[in-house]
Amino acid sequence: MKKEGLSSLLLSTQSNFAWLTGGGTSTVVISSEVGAVSLLITPKQFFLVAPNDEVARFTEEELRGFPVKVLSYPWFKGVDSDEVLRLAQKYGGRNIGSDTPRPGTVFVAPGLRKLRYRLLPQEIKRYREVARLAAEAAEKVARGLRPGMSEEEIRARVAYELFKRGLIPTVLLIGVDQGIMKYRHVIPHGRVLHKYAQINICARKYGLVVALTRLVHFGPLPEGIRKRQRVAEKVYAAFLYGLRPGEKLSEVFREAISVYGKHGFSEEWKNHHQGGGIGYAEREFIVTGKSRERVHLHQAFAFNPTLPGAKVEDTVLVTERGVEVLTYTGRWPYRWVKYKGRKFRVPEILIK
């Protein structure tokens, strides 16, 4: 607020609510980035701005122990007019920064997002839990796959395992056979599993999101898929190699995508984004050759290099000891992939 000359901050997104409350949730509508309540922060006070039908739950569950003052309004007034902004201006002044586009406020979401990149110790502890649970859910379903299952059934099984563990799925891309070969984002569309399946998820708990992909093949793996998967693994290892604090992510990106060309797939990187920073959003940003961000210590990333029928994706954390694979459970086949003298743990295709 001081840097931007603001009198207060009005924060309404689910991601910023979770970030500032240490893992609380403002979720009612899962598909909405905007939560059911807002936080108003002034230099001296922390306010909950909420419709009357949400006050009890938030003060008793999500904000218990916080020195918060409640600014409530009748729920029916919030439907037709912006009571949130009226209360924010009354108690927060006229120069308000907001993480959603609101008339009469300064949009500050990009600047706030950057403050979330470097995770605190308590956030890292929660993130390890979320990553373990998400990977356990996806891998349990993947190991139990069998020919004849529909994409919709697989998606339902993954959703069940995630919800059972207290996670909310925010991305559920399930594909089989030719769907995996043709599309980079495979949406369930009535196909039935014969030989090849992909489970690609993003899941959220405590506001923190993890991403991962698991591939399963029945019978010997065709040589074409094996070749492309090995290339994706090399690209992925190159991305992890570049994750050193202070490194320019634009240079990390250019180094990694050069690996495609070295193996005869120079144009493949153009067919799908390669991933980027992750944390309180599925991707805090997508890395490109023009990215201005640098790598931070204790920052999380999820890269996802792909080729037809091939993909590698895990959520990792930059630590003092190197790259930690948060979504590694020890119960899925991995292999060590070398890049410039360093070895990186990479998930393999499970052969059944």
Secondary structure, DSSP 4 states (H G I P E B T S, - for coil): -TTTT-SEEEEEEHHHHHHHTTS----SSTT-SEEEEEEEE-SS-EEEEEETTTHHHIIIIISTTS-EEEEEE-HHHHHHS-HHHHHHHHHH-S-EEESS--TTSEE-HHHHHHHTSS--HHHHHHHHHHHHHHHHHHHHHHHT--TT-BHHHHHHHHHHHHHHTT-EEEEEEEEETHHHHH-SS----S-B-SSEEEEEEEEEETTEEEEEEEEEESSSPPHHHHHHHHHHHHHHHHHHHT--TT-BHHHHHHHHHHHHHHTT-TTGGGGS--EEEESSSS-SEE--TT---B--TT-EEEE--EETTEE----EEEETTEEEETT--SSS-EEEEEETTEEEEEEPPEE-
